[in-house]
Amino acid sequence: MLTAEEIKKSIVLLPEKEYKKLRKWFSERDWSEWDRKIMRDSENGRLDFLAEEAMLEKKKGMPGEL
C-alpha cells in the first residue's frame, strides 16, 4: 500500500485534466460520506433537536408578521 507522502508526490505530477478528475472524485466521495453520516444521525434521533428548535421558532412567529 502506498503512503500518503507517496500519493501526494504522485498527485503533484498529474496533468491538470487528471488532477481535476481526482479533485471531483474526492469531493463527491466526501459529500457521499457526509450524506451517510447525516442519514445515520437522523435515523438515530441525533438531529431531533433541530426539528424541535424549528417548531419553537414557528410557534414564536416570523419577524414582521401581522
All heavy atoms as TSV, in Angstrom:
chain	resi	resn	atom	element	x	y	z
A	1	MET	N	N	0.847	-1.181	0.000
A	1	MET	CA	C	0.000	0.000	0.000
A	1	MET	C	C	0.891	1.243	0.000
A	1	MET	O	O	1.903	1.289	0.680
A	1	MET	CB	C	-0.908	-0.008	1.226
A	1	MET	CG	C	-1.790	1.218	1.308
A	1	MET	SD	S	-2.909	1.185	2.710
A	1	MET	CE	C	-4.313	0.432	1.922
A	2	LEU	N	N	0.474	2.237	-0.738
A	2	LEU	CA	C	1.225	3.493	-0.809
A	2	LEU	C	C	1.008	4.335	0.445
A	2	LEU	O	O	-0.066	4.303	1.043
A	2	LEU	CB	C	0.767	4.309	-2.020
A	2	LEU	CG	C	1.046	3.714	-3.395
A	2	LEU	CD1	C	0.401	4.578	-4.471
A	2	LEU	CD2	C	2.534	3.607	-3.636
A	3	THR	N	N	2.006	5.098	0.807
A	3	THR	CA	C	1.873	6.024	1.931
A	3	THR	C	C	1.239	7.323	1.426
A	3	THR	O	O	1.212	7.594	0.221
A	3	THR	CB	C	3.240	6.357	2.545
A	3	THR	OG1	O	4.011	7.082	1.582
A	3	THR	CG2	C	3.975	5.105	2.984
A	4	ALA	N	N	0.774	8.113	2.357
A	4	ALA	CA	C	0.200	9.412	1.998
A	4	ALA	C	C	1.238	10.282	1.295
A	4	ALA	O	O	0.926	10.986	0.325
A	4	ALA	CB	C	-0.348	10.113	3.237
A	5	GLU	N	N	2.469	10.225	1.746
A	5	GLU	CA	C	3.534	11.025	1.121
A	5	GLU	C	C	3.754	10.606	-0.327
A	5	GLU	O	O	3.937	11.446	-1.210
A	5	GLU	CB	C	4.842	10.911	1.904
A	5	GLU	CG	C	4.977	11.866	3.045
A	5	GLU	CD	C	4.709	13.325	2.681
A	5	GLU	OE1	O	5.296	13.833	1.708
A	5	GLU	OE2	O	3.905	13.948	3.387
A	6	GLU	N	N	3.745	9.312	-0.584
A	6	GLU	CA	C	3.920	8.812	-1.953
A	6	GLU	C	C	2.764	9.260	-2.851
A	6	GLU	O	O	2.971	9.649	-3.997
A	6	GLU	CB	C	4.045	7.284	-1.960
A	6	GLU	CG	C	5.325	6.787	-1.330
A	6	GLU	CD	C	5.341	5.283	-1.094
A	6	GLU	OE1	O	4.270	4.707	-0.799
A	6	GLU	OE2	O	6.424	4.701	-1.207
A	7	ILE	N	N	1.574	9.213	-2.306
A	7	ILE	CA	C	0.395	9.640	-3.066
A	7	ILE	C	C	0.474	11.135	-3.360
A	7	ILE	O	O	0.201	11.572	-4.487
A	7	ILE	CB	C	-0.905	9.273	-2.312
A	7	ILE	CG1	C	-1.037	7.749	-2.235
A	7	ILE	CG2	C	-2.117	9.906	-2.977
A	7	ILE	CD1	C	-2.117	7.261	-1.297
A	8	LYS	N	N	0.862	11.929	-2.372
A	8	LYS	CA	C	0.997	13.374	-2.571
A	8	LYS	C	C	1.981	13.678	-3.700
A	8	LYS	O	O	1.719	14.533	-4.559
A	8	LYS	CB	C	1.478	14.058	-1.293
A	8	LYS	CG	C	0.447	14.162	-0.216
A	8	LYS	CD	C	1.100	14.828	1.010
A	8	LYS	CE	C	0.248	14.781	2.225
A	8	LYS	NZ	N	0.912	15.412	3.381
A	9	LYS	N	N	3.107	12.985	-3.677
A	9	LYS	CA	C	4.118	13.208	-4.715
A	9	LYS	C	C	3.572	12.861	-6.100
A	9	LYS	O	O	3.865	13.552	-7.078
A	9	LYS	CB	C	5.376	12.396	-4.412
A	9	LYS	CG	C	6.164	12.940	-3.246
A	9	LYS	CD	C	7.357	12.056	-2.911
A	9	LYS	CE	C	8.078	12.577	-1.667
A	9	LYS	NZ	N	9.176	11.712	-1.249
A	10	SER	N	N	2.779	11.813	-6.184
A	10	SER	CA	C	2.182	11.413	-7.462
A	10	SER	C	C	1.148	12.427	-7.921
A	10	SER	O	O	1.058	12.745	-9.111
A	10	SER	CB	C	1.531	10.035	-7.341
A	10	SER	OG	O	2.505	9.051	-7.102
A	11	ILE	N	N	0.371	12.947	-6.987
A	11	ILE	CA	C	-0.667	13.925	-7.329
A	11	ILE	C	C	-0.044	15.177	-7.933
A	11	ILE	O	O	-0.549	15.723	-8.915
A	11	ILE	CB	C	-1.527	14.268	-6.095
A	11	ILE	CG1	C	-2.403	13.065	-5.745
A	11	ILE	CG2	C	-2.384	15.514	-6.334
A	11	ILE	CD1	C	-3.144	13.194	-4.423
A	12	VAL	N	N	1.047	15.622	-7.363
A	12	VAL	CA	C	1.734	16.818	-7.856
A	12	VAL	C	C	2.142	16.649	-9.324
A	12	VAL	O	O	2.164	17.610	-10.090
A	12	VAL	CB	C	2.965	17.138	-6.972
A	12	VAL	CG1	C	3.826	18.210	-7.591
A	12	VAL	CG2	C	2.518	17.555	-5.585
A	13	LEU	N	N	2.418	15.435	-9.721
A	13	LEU	CA	C	2.880	15.162	-11.085
A	13	LEU	C	C	1.749	14.961	-12.095
A	13	LEU	O	O	2.003	14.848	-13.287
A	13	LEU	CB	C	3.785	13.915	-11.080
A	13	LEU	CG	C	5.048	14.031	-10.236
A	13	LEU	CD1	C	5.777	12.692	-10.195
A	13	LEU	CD2	C	5.959	15.135	-10.758
A	14	LEU	N	N	0.510	14.923	-11.617
A	14	LEU	CA	C	-0.621	14.691	-12.523
A	14	LEU	C	C	-0.808	15.846	-13.503
A	14	LEU	O	O	-0.664	17.016	-13.123
A	14	LEU	CB	C	-1.922	14.537	-11.734
A	14	LEU	CG	C	-2.143	13.238	-10.977
A	14	LEU	CD1	C	-3.408	13.342	-10.131
A	14	LEU	CD2	C	-2.227	12.061	-11.923
A	15	PRO	N	N	-1.196	15.521	-14.734
A	15	PRO	CA	C	-1.602	16.589	-15.656
A	15	PRO	C	C	-2.867	17.260	-15.105
A	15	PRO	O	O	-3.643	16.645	-14.363
A	15	PRO	CB	C	-1.910	15.852	-16.956
A	15	PRO	CG	C	-1.325	14.491	-16.812
A	15	PRO	CD	C	-1.217	14.211	-15.345
A	16	GLU	N	N	-3.081	18.513	-15.472
A	16	GLU	CA	C	-4.209	19.292	-14.940
A	16	GLU	C	C	-5.549	18.562	-15.105
A	16	GLU	O	O	-6.361	18.534	-14.190
A	16	GLU	CB	C	-4.258	20.656	-15.624
A	16	GLU	CG	C	-5.325	21.582	-15.071
A	16	GLU	CD	C	-5.081	22.009	-13.624
A	16	GLU	OE1	O	-3.924	21.966	-13.169
A	16	GLU	OE2	O	-6.048	22.382	-12.947
A	17	LYS	N	N	-5.777	17.976	-16.260
A	17	LYS	CA	C	-7.053	17.286	-16.521
A	17	LYS	C	C	-7.262	16.129	-15.536
A	17	LYS	O	O	-8.357	15.947	-14.990
A	17	LYS	CB	C	-7.074	16.771	-17.953
A	17	LYS	CG	C	-8.373	16.144	-18.357
A	17	LYS	CD	C	-8.341	15.736	-19.823
A	17	LYS	CE	C	-9.650	15.104	-20.237
A	17	LYS	NZ	N	-9.633	14.672	-21.641
A	18	GLU	N	N	-6.223	15.366	-15.277
A	18	GLU	CA	C	-6.323	14.246	-14.339
A	18	GLU	C	C	-6.465	14.740	-12.898
A	18	GLU	O	O	-7.187	14.150	-12.097
A	18	GLU	CB	C	-5.102	13.327	-14.468
A	18	GLU	CG	C	-5.035	12.611	-15.795
A	18	GLU	CD	C	-6.255	11.743	-16.061
A	18	GLU	OE1	O	-6.631	10.961	-15.168
A	18	GLU	OE2	O	-6.835	11.860	-17.158
A	19	TYR	N	N	-5.795	15.829	-12.589
A	19	TYR	CA	C	-5.912	16.420	-11.257
A	19	TYR	C	C	-7.345	16.882	-11.003
A	19	TYR	O	O	-7.899	16.657	-9.920
A	19	TYR	CB	C	-4.927	17.584	-11.107
A	19	TYR	CG	C	-5.017	18.275	-9.773
A	19	TYR	CD1	C	-4.611	17.638	-8.612
A	19	TYR	CD2	C	-5.511	19.569	-9.681
A	19	TYR	CE1	C	-4.693	18.264	-7.389
A	19	TYR	CE2	C	-5.598	20.206	-8.458
A	19	TYR	CZ	C	-5.194	19.556	-7.308
A	19	TYR	OH	O	-5.294	20.180	-6.096
A	20	LYS	N	N	-7.964	17.485	-12.008
A	20	LYS	CA	C	-9.357	17.924	-11.869
A	20	LYS	C	C	-10.288	16.736	-11.643
A	20	LYS	O	O	-11.211	16.807	-10.836
A	20	LYS	CB	C	-9.795	18.713	-13.096
A	20	LYS	CG	C	-9.223	20.109	-13.138
A	20	LYS	CD	C	-9.695	20.852	-14.374
A	20	LYS	CE	C	-9.106	22.246	-14.429
A	20	LYS	NZ	N	-9.551	22.993	-15.604
A	21	LYS	N	N	-10.041	15.637	-12.348
A	21	LYS	CA	C	-10.850	14.422	-12.149
A	21	LYS	C	C	-10.700	13.912	-10.722
A	21	LYS	O	O	-11.680	13.507	-10.087
A	21	LYS	CB	C	-10.400	13.316	-13.112
A	21	LYS	CG	C	-10.847	13.471	-14.521
A	21	LYS	CD	C	-10.391	12.219	-15.289
A	21	LYS	CE	C	-10.462	12.384	-16.770
A	21	LYS	NZ	N	-9.942	11.176	-17.473
A	22	LEU	N	N	-9.469	13.927	-10.228
A	22	LEU	CA	C	-9.213	13.455	-8.872
A	22	LEU	C	C	-9.903	14.344	-7.838
A	22	LEU	O	O	-10.519	13.846	-6.891
A	22	LEU	CB	C	-7.707	13.406	-8.613
A	22	LEU	CG	C	-7.265	12.858	-7.259
A	22	LEU	CD1	C	-7.717	11.416	-7.071
A	22	LEU	CD2	C	-5.754	12.970	-7.117
A	23	ARG	N	N	-9.815	15.660	-8.029
A	23	ARG	CA	C	-10.495	16.596	-7.111
A	23	ARG	C	C	-11.990	16.350	-7.098
A	23	ARG	O	O	-12.623	16.354	-6.040
A	23	ARG	CB	C	-10.220	18.038	-7.529
A	23	ARG	CG	C	-8.922	18.565	-7.048
A	23	ARG	CD	C	-8.740	20.055	-7.230
A	23	ARG	NE	N	-9.822	20.753	-7.876
A	23	ARG	CZ	C	-9.661	21.612	-8.875
A	23	ARG	NH1	N	-8.475	21.866	-9.365
A	23	ARG	NH2	N	-10.690	22.238	-9.380
A	24	LYS	N	N	-12.565	16.140	-8.271
A	24	LYS	CA	C	-14.008	15.887	-8.377
A	24	LYS	C	C	-14.363	14.599	-7.639
A	24	LYS	O	O	-15.338	14.548	-6.886
A	24	LYS	CB	C	-14.421	15.805	-9.841
A	24	LYS	CG	C	-15.896	15.603	-10.033
A	24	LYS	CD	C	-16.279	15.577	-11.498
A	24	LYS	CE	C	-17.780	15.457	-11.600
A	24	LYS	NZ	N	-18.222	14.527	-12.567
A	25	TRP	N	N	-13.542	13.570	-7.833
A	25	TRP	CA	C	-13.787	12.293	-7.166
A	25	TRP	C	C	-13.732	12.456	-5.644
A	25	TRP	O	O	-14.603	11.969	-4.922
A	25	TRP	CB	C	-12.759	11.255	-7.631
A	25	TRP	CG	C	-12.906	9.950	-6.928
A	25	TRP	CD1	C	-13.814	8.954	-7.193
A	25	TRP	CD2	C	-12.132	9.491	-5.807
A	25	TRP	NE1	N	-13.638	7.912	-6.319
A	25	TRP	CE2	C	-12.612	8.213	-5.455
A	25	TRP	CE3	C	-11.081	10.038	-5.089
A	25	TRP	CZ2	C	-12.081	7.480	-4.410
A	25	TRP	CZ3	C	-10.541	9.300	-4.039
A	25	TRP	CH2	C	-11.043	8.045	-3.707
A	26	PHE	N	N	-12.717	13.169	-5.149
A	26	PHE	CA	C	-12.604	13.403	-3.711
A	26	PHE	C	C	-13.813	14.163	-3.183
A	26	PHE	O	O	-14.373	13.828	-2.136
A	26	PHE	CB	C	-11.330	14.193	-3.373
A	26	PHE	CG	C	-10.181	13.329	-2.965
A	26	PHE	CD1	C	-9.080	13.196	-3.794
A	26	PHE	CD2	C	-10.177	12.655	-1.757
A	26	PHE	CE1	C	-8.012	12.408	-3.427
A	26	PHE	CE2	C	-9.105	11.859	-1.378
A	26	PHE	CZ	C	-8.020	11.734	-2.222
A	27	SER	N	N	-14.220	15.186	-3.884
A	27	SER	CA	C	-15.362	15.986	-3.459
A	27	SER	C	C	-16.630	15.134	-3.392
A	27	SER	O	O	-17.370	15.170	-2.402
A	27	SER	CB	C	-15.560	17.161	-4.417
A	27	SER	OG	O	-16.683	17.906	-4.050
A	28	GLU	N	N	-16.879	14.368	-4.437
A	28	GLU	CA	C	-18.071	13.508	-4.460
A	28	GLU	C	C	-18.018	12.467	-3.349
A	28	GLU	O	O	-19.023	12.182	-2.702
A	28	GLU	CB	C	-18.203	12.836	-5.820
A	28	GLU	CG	C	-18.595	13.807	-6.917
A	28	GLU	CD	C	-18.509	13.211	-8.313
A	28	GLU	OE1	O	-18.020	12.062	-8.476
A	28	GLU	OE2	O	-18.931	13.902	-9.260
A	29	ARG	N	N	-16.835	11.928	-3.112
A	29	ARG	CA	C	-16.664	10.940	-2.040
A	29	ARG	C	C	-16.934	11.573	-0.681
A	29	ARG	O	O	-17.632	10.990	0.159
A	29	ARG	CB	C	-15.243	10.386	-2.092
A	29	ARG	CG	C	-14.979	9.263	-1.140
A	29	ARG	CD	C	-13.578	8.686	-1.385
A	29	ARG	NE	N	-13.362	7.502	-0.615
A	29	ARG	CZ	C	-12.857	7.501	0.631
A	29	ARG	NH1	N	-12.521	8.626	1.210
A	29	ARG	NH2	N	-12.681	6.376	1.274
A	30	ASP	N	N	-16.400	12.766	-0.461
A	30	ASP	CA	C	-16.625	13.465	0.809
A	30	ASP	C	C	-18.103	13.762	1.023
A	30	ASP	O	O	-18.630	13.560	2.120
A	30	ASP	CB	C	-15.826	14.770	0.868
A	30	ASP	CG	C	-14.349	14.545	1.104
A	30	ASP	OD1	O	-13.949	13.421	1.469
A	30	ASP	OD2	O	-13.587	15.498	0.902
A	31	TRP	N	N	-18.797	14.264	0.008
A	31	TRP	CA	C	-20.218	14.580	0.144
A	31	TRP	C	C	-21.047	13.328	0.371
A	31	TRP	O	O	-22.013	13.342	1.139
A	31	TRP	CB	C	-20.740	15.370	-1.050
A	31	TRP	CG	C	-20.337	16.806	-0.983
A	31	TRP	CD1	C	-19.458	17.460	-1.795
A	31	TRP	CD2	C	-20.785	17.777	-0.029
A	31	TRP	NE1	N	-19.327	18.770	-1.412
A	31	TRP	CE2	C	-20.136	18.998	-0.330
A	31	TRP	CE3	C	-21.655	17.744	1.052
A	31	TRP	CZ2	C	-20.344	20.152	0.412
A	31	TRP	CZ3	C	-21.855	18.901	1.777
A	31	TRP	CH2	C	-21.208	20.091	1.465
A	32	SER	N	N	-20.675	12.214	-0.278
A	32	SER	CA	C	-21.399	10.955	-0.060
A	32	SER	C	C	-21.254	10.500	1.387
A	32	SER	O	O	-22.221	10.044	2.009
A	32	SER	CB	C	-20.885	9.865	-1.004
A	32	SER	OG	O	-21.230	10.157	-2.322
A	33	GLU	N	N	-20.047	10.617	1.917
A	33	GLU	CA	C	-19.823	10.237	3.312
A	33	GLU	C	C	-20.612	11.152	4.248
A	33	GLU	O	O	-21.203	10.699	5.221
A	33	GLU	CB	C	-18.330	10.286	3.650
A	33	GLU	CG	C	-18.009	9.886	5.069
A	33	GLU	CD	C	-18.432	8.470	5.436
A	33	GLU	OE1	O	-18.540	7.610	4.536
A	33	GLU	OE2	O	-18.676	8.224	6.633
A	34	TRP	N	N	-20.632	12.441	3.951
A	34	TRP	CA	C	-21.405	13.400	4.745
A	34	TRP	C	C	-22.888	13.018	4.729
A	34	TRP	O	O	-23.543	12.993	5.776
A	34	TRP	CB	C	-21.210	14.799	4.170
A	34	TRP	CG	C	-22.056	15.854	4.784
A	34	TRP	CD1	C	-23.214	16.374	4.274
A	34	TRP	CD2	C	-21.848	16.534	6.026
A	34	TRP	NE1	N	-23.715	17.333	5.108
A	34	TRP	CE2	C	-22.900	17.451	6.200
A	34	TRP	CE3	C	-20.859	16.454	6.996
A	34	TRP	CZ2	C	-22.994	18.269	7.311
A	34	TRP	CZ3	C	-20.963	17.283	8.108
A	34	TRP	CH2	C	-22.015	18.171	8.247
A	35	ASP	N	N	-23.407	12.694	3.546
A	35	ASP	CA	C	-24.812	12.286	3.428
A	35	ASP	C	C	-25.104	11.047	4.273
A	35	ASP	O	O	-26.130	10.978	4.960
A	35	ASP	CB	C	-25.184	12.008	1.973
A	35	ASP	CG	C	-25.271	13.264	1.131
A	35	ASP	OD1	O	-25.355	14.372	1.696
A	35	ASP	OD2	O	-25.260	13.128	-0.110
A	36	ARG	N	N	-24.194	10.059	4.237
A	36	ARG	CA	C	-24.392	8.838	5.040
A	36	ARG	C	C	-24.396	9.165	6.533
A	36	ARG	O	O	-25.225	8.640	7.285
A	36	ARG	CB	C	-23.306	7.810	4.726
A	36	ARG	CG	C	-23.528	7.052	3.421
A	36	ARG	CD	C	-22.580	5.866	3.282
A	36	ARG	NE	N	-21.195	6.269	3.132
A	36	ARG	CZ	C	-20.642	6.658	1.994
A	36	ARG	NH1	N	-21.363	6.704	0.890
A	36	ARG	NH2	N	-19.367	6.992	1.942
A	37	LYS	N	N	-23.498	10.042	6.965
A	37	LYS	CA	C	-23.446	10.405	8.383
A	37	LYS	C	C	-24.711	11.131	8.813
A	37	LYS	O	O	-25.265	10.859	9.886
A	37	LYS	CB	C	-22.221	11.280	8.661
A	37	LYS	CG	C	-20.929	10.515	8.644
A	37	LYS	CD	C	-19.746	11.441	8.887
A	37	LYS	CE	C	-18.439	10.679	8.827
A	37	LYS	NZ	N	-17.280	11.559	9.022
A	38	ILE	N	N	-25.173	12.046	7.982
A	38	ILE	CA	C	-26.401	12.780	8.310
A	38	ILE	C	C	-27.582	11.816	8.400
A	38	ILE	O	O	-28.410	11.909	9.317
A	38	ILE	CB	C	-26.680	13.886	7.256
A	38	ILE	CG1	C	-25.627	14.981	7.341
A	38	ILE	CG2	C	-28.086	14.452	7.398
A	38	ILE	CD1	C	-25.676	15.809	8.613
A	39	MET	N	N	-27.660	10.878	7.451
A	39	MET	CA	C	-28.757	9.915	7.460
A	39	MET	C	C	-28.710	9.060	8.723
A	39	MET	O	O	-29.740	8.856	9.377
A	39	MET	CB	C	-28.678	9.028	6.215
A	39	MET	CG	C	-29.868	8.114	6.063
A	39	MET	SD	S	-31.440	8.974	5.944
A	39	MET	CE	C	-31.316	9.597	4.293
A	40	ARG	N	N	-27.519	8.587	9.089
A	40	ARG	CA	C	-27.386	7.787	10.318
A	40	ARG	C	C	-27.793	8.603	11.542
A	40	ARG	O	O	-28.528	8.115	12.406
A	40	ARG	CB	C	-25.945	7.303	10.490
A	40	ARG	CG	C	-25.628	5.992	9.833
A	40	ARG	CD	C	-24.306	5.394	10.325
A	40	ARG	NE	N	-23.195	6.331	10.345
A	40	ARG	CZ	C	-22.341	6.527	9.351
A	40	ARG	NH1	N	-22.466	5.865	8.232
A	40	ARG	NH2	N	-21.350	7.392	9.475
A	41	ASP	N	N	-27.317	9.831	11.631
A	41	ASP	CA	C	-27.660	10.683	12.767
A	41	ASP	C	C	-29.159	10.937	12.823
A	41	ASP	O	O	-29.758	10.932	13.894
A	41	ASP	CB	C	-26.900	12.009	12.703
A	41	ASP	CG	C	-25.435	11.862	13.063
A	41	ASP	OD1	O	-25.036	10.779	13.554
A	41	ASP	OD2	O	-24.679	12.824	12.847
A	42	SER	N	N	-29.759	11.149	11.674
A	42	SER	CA	C	-31.201	11.382	11.613
A	42	SER	C	C	-31.970	10.148	12.087
A	42	SER	O	O	-32.897	10.247	12.897
A	42	SER	CB	C	-31.600	11.744	10.187
A	42	SER	OG	O	-32.994	11.893	10.088
A	43	GLU	N	N	-31.578	8.981	11.583
A	43	GLU	CA	C	-32.255	7.731	11.962
A	43	GLU	C	C	-32.088	7.423	13.448
A	43	GLU	O	O	-32.964	6.812	14.054
A	43	GLU	CB	C	-31.711	6.577	11.123
A	43	GLU	CG	C	-32.136	6.658	9.673
A	43	GLU	CD	C	-31.402	5.680	8.767
A	43	GLU	OE1	O	-30.432	5.032	9.222
A	43	GLU	OE2	O	-31.795	5.583	7.586
A	44	ASN	N	N	-30.973	7.847	14.031
A	44	ASN	CA	C	-30.709	7.582	15.451
A	44	ASN	C	C	-31.241	8.679	16.369
A	44	ASN	O	O	-31.010	8.645	17.564
A	44	ASN	CB	C	-29.204	7.401	15.679
A	44	ASN	CG	C	-28.688	6.140	15.034
A	44	ASN	OD1	O	-29.393	5.145	14.977
A	44	ASN	ND2	N	-27.470	6.164	14.536
A	45	GLY	N	N	-31.927	9.666	15.793
A	45	GLY	CA	C	-32.532	10.717	16.603
A	45	GLY	C	C	-31.584	11.820	17.029
A	45	GLY	O	O	-31.953	12.688	17.816
A	46	ARG	N	N	-30.357	11.813	16.512
A	46	ARG	CA	C	-29.379	12.814	16.927
A	46	ARG	C	C	-29.672	14.204	16.371
A	46	ARG	O	O	-29.070	15.182	16.804
A	46	ARG	CB	C	-27.979	12.387	16.506
A	46	ARG	CG	C	-27.465	11.200	17.278
A	46	ARG	CD	C	-26.013	10.921	16.955
A	46	ARG	NE	N	-25.615	9.652	17.499
A	46	ARG	CZ	C	-25.325	8.581	16.779
A	46	ARG	NH1	N	-25.379	8.635	15.458
A	46	ARG	NH2	N	-24.975	7.465	17.368
A	47	LEU	N	N	-30.582	14.293	15.417
A	47	LEU	CA	C	-30.909	15.592	14.826
A	47	LEU	C	C	-32.302	16.076	15.231
A	47	LEU	O	O	-32.755	17.112	14.753
A	47	LEU	CB	C	-30.795	15.517	13.295
A	47	LEU	CG	C	-29.429	15.088	12.761
A	47	LEU	CD1	C	-29.459	14.990	11.250
A	47	LEU	CD2	C	-28.354	16.050	13.218
A	48	ASP	N	N	-32.947	15.341	16.114
A	48	ASP	CA	C	-34.298	15.722	16.542
A	48	ASP	C	C	-34.350	17.121	17.126
A	48	ASP	O	O	-35.344	17.831	16.988
A	48	ASP	CB	C	-34.841	14.718	17.565
A	48	ASP	CG	C	-35.140	13.356	16.957
A	48	ASP	OD1	O	-35.064	13.221	15.716
A	48	ASP	OD2	O	-35.432	12.423	17.726
A	49	PHE	N	N	-33.259	17.531	17.771
A	49	PHE	CA	C	-33.241	18.857	18.381
A	49	PHE	C	C	-33.435	19.954	17.333
A	49	PHE	O	O	-33.993	21.007	17.632
A	49	PHE	CB	C	-31.941	19.088	19.163
A	49	PHE	CG	C	-30.728	19.319	18.297
A	49	PHE	CD1	C	-30.307	20.608	18.015
A	49	PHE	CD2	C	-30.026	18.253	17.755
A	49	PHE	CE1	C	-29.191	20.828	17.218
A	49	PHE	CE2	C	-28.923	18.458	16.968
A	49	PHE	CZ	C	-28.501	19.759	16.690
A	50	LEU	N	N	-33.005	19.704	16.097
A	50	LEU	CA	C	-33.182	20.706	15.037
A	50	LEU	C	C	-34.655	20.900	14.708
A	50	LEU	O	O	-35.123	22.032	14.541
A	50	LEU	CB	C	-32.408	20.305	13.780
A	50	LEU	CG	C	-30.889	20.295	13.922
A	50	LEU	CD1	C	-30.247	19.690	12.680
A	50	LEU	CD2	C	-30.371	21.693	14.165
A	51	ALA	N	N	-35.393	19.810	14.628
A	51	ALA	CA	C	-36.831	19.899	14.363
A	51	ALA	C	C	-37.538	20.604	15.522
A	51	ALA	O	O	-38.430	21.423	15.311
A	51	ALA	CB	C	-37.422	18.517	14.132
A	52	GLU	N	N	-37.108	20.282	16.739
A	52	GLU	CA	C	-37.713	20.921	17.912
A	52	GLU	C	C	-37.459	22.429	17.911
A	52	GLU	O	O	-38.364	23.218	18.197
A	52	GLU	CB	C	-37.170	20.280	19.190
A	52	GLU	CG	C	-37.645	18.848	19.369
A	52	GLU	CD	C	-36.874	18.097	20.445
A	52	GLU	OE1	O	-36.082	18.726	21.189
A	52	GLU	OE2	O	-37.071	16.871	20.536
A	53	GLU	N	N	-36.235	22.828	17.588
A	53	GLU	CA	C	-35.909	24.255	17.508
A	53	GLU	C	C	-36.738	24.945	16.433
A	53	GLU	O	O	-37.241	26.049	16.645
A	53	GLU	CB	C	-34.426	24.457	17.205
A	53	GLU	CG	C	-33.523	24.184	18.369
A	53	GLU	CD	C	-32.048	24.346	18.015
A	53	GLU	OE1	O	-31.731	24.918	16.946
A	53	GLU	OE2	O	-31.209	23.906	18.810
A	54	ALA	N	N	-36.906	24.300	15.300
A	54	ALA	CA	C	-37.691	24.878	14.211
A	54	ALA	C	C	-39.144	25.049	14.624
A	54	ALA	O	O	-39.767	26.075	14.325
A	54	ALA	CB	C	-37.590	24.006	12.964
A	55	MET	N	N	-39.681	24.065	15.319
A	55	MET	CA	C	-41.075	24.165	15.763
A	55	MET	C	C	-41.248	25.286	16.786
A	55	MET	O	O	-42.249	26.012	16.748
A	55	MET	CB	C	-41.535	22.827	16.359
A	55	MET	CG	C	-41.615	21.705	15.334
A	55	MET	SD	S	-42.658	22.078	13.912
A	55	MET	CE	C	-44.259	22.041	14.661
A	56	LEU	N	N	-40.285	25.467	17.676
A	56	LEU	CA	C	-40.355	26.569	18.649
A	56	LEU	C	C	-40.329	27.918	17.944
A	56	LEU	O	O	-41.085	28.832	18.294
A	56	LEU	CB	C	-39.201	26.480	19.645
A	56	LEU	CG	C	-39.306	25.406	20.705
A	56	LEU	CD1	C	-38.008	25.318	21.512
A	56	LEU	CD2	C	-40.482	25.670	21.637
A	57	GLU	N	N	-39.450	28.040	16.950
A	57	GLU	CA	C	-39.374	29.287	16.195
A	57	GLU	C	C	-40.683	29.536	15.441
A	57	GLU	O	O	-41.151	30.681	15.350
A	57	GLU	CB	C	-38.199	29.249	15.223
A	57	GLU	CG	C	-36.850	29.346	15.889
A	57	GLU	CD	C	-36.667	30.631	16.692
A	57	GLU	OE1	O	-37.015	31.722	16.171
A	57	GLU	OE2	O	-36.190	30.545	17.829
A	58	LYS	N	N	-41.267	28.504	14.910
A	58	LYS	CA	C	-42.528	28.662	14.180
A	58	LYS	C	C	-43.632	29.130	15.137
A	58	LYS	O	O	-44.442	29.989	14.784
A	58	LYS	CB	C	-42.932	27.341	13.532
A	58	LYS	CG	C	-44.177	27.456	12.694
A	58	LYS	CD	C	-44.506	26.167	11.994
A	58	LYS	CE	C	-45.772	26.394	11.186
A	58	LYS	NZ	N	-46.234	25.204	10.518
A	59	LYS	N	N	-43.651	28.585	16.329
A	59	LYS	CA	C	-44.660	28.999	17.315
A	59	LYS	C	C	-44.510	30.454	17.698
A	59	LYS	O	O	-45.486	31.146	17.954
A	59	LYS	CB	C	-44.563	28.128	18.570
A	59	LYS	CG	C	-45.134	26.755	18.386
A	59	LYS	CD	C	-45.010	25.943	19.669
A	59	LYS	CE	C	-45.503	24.532	19.432
A	59	LYS	NZ	N	-45.329	23.693	20.637
A	60	LYS	N	N	-43.249	30.934	17.738
A	60	LYS	CA	C	-42.993	32.343	18.050
A	60	LYS	C	C	-43.506	33.252	16.964
A	60	LYS	O	O	-43.828	34.402	17.207
A	60	LYS	CB	C	-41.494	32.583	18.229
A	60	LYS	CG	C	-40.897	32.002	19.457
A	60	LYS	CD	C	-39.410	32.361	19.500
A	60	LYS	CE	C	-38.655	31.592	20.528
A	60	LYS	NZ	N	-37.213	31.899	20.464
A	61	GLY	N	N	-43.525	32.754	15.744
A	61	GLY	CA	C	-43.953	33.564	14.617
A	61	GLY	C	C	-42.766	34.206	13.933
A	61	GLY	O	O	-41.685	34.340	14.495
A	62	MET	N	N	-42.980	34.592	12.709
A	62	MET	CA	C	-41.927	35.201	11.916
A	62	MET	C	C	-41.832	36.688	12.238
A	62	MET	O	O	-42.850	37.341	12.445
A	62	MET	CB	C	-42.224	35.036	10.413
A	62	MET	CG	C	-42.307	33.585	9.961
A	62	MET	SD	S	-40.707	32.802	9.958
A	62	MET	CE	C	-39.973	33.612	8.573
A	63	PRO	N	N	-40.624	37.264	12.250
A	63	PRO	CA	C	-40.484	38.702	12.475
A	63	PRO	C	C	-41.216	39.473	11.372
A	63	PRO	O	O	-41.193	39.080	10.204
A	63	PRO	CB	C	-38.977	38.937	12.375
A	63	PRO	CG	C	-38.339	37.606	12.485
A	63	PRO	CD	C	-39.361	36.588	12.087
A	64	GLY	N	N	-41.893	40.500	11.753
A	64	GLY	CA	C	-42.614	41.317	10.778
A	64	GLY	C	C	-43.971	40.769	10.388
A	64	GLY	O	O	-44.684	41.326	9.580
A	65	GLU	N	N	-44.350	39.644	10.986
A	65	GLU	CA	C	-45.636	39.028	10.663
A	65	GLU	C	C	-46.762	39.849	11.292
A	65	GLU	O	O	-46.639	40.336	12.402
A	65	GLU	CB	C	-45.641	37.604	11.235
A	65	GLU	CG	C	-46.478	36.629	10.456
A	65	GLU	CD	C	-46.320	35.223	11.002
A	65	GLU	OE1	O	-46.997	34.919	11.987
A	65	GLU	OE2	O	-45.508	34.472	10.444
A	66	LEU	N	N	-47.855	39.992	10.599
A	66	LEU	CA	C	-49.003	40.748	11.127
A	66	LEU	C	C	-49.917	39.889	11.942
A	66	LEU	O	O	-50.141	38.803	11.795
A	66	LEU	CB	C	-49.792	41.388	9.977
A	66	LEU	CG	C	-49.012	42.426	9.173
A	66	LEU	CD1	C	-49.892	42.916	8.029
A	66	LEU	CD2	C	-48.642	43.597	10.055
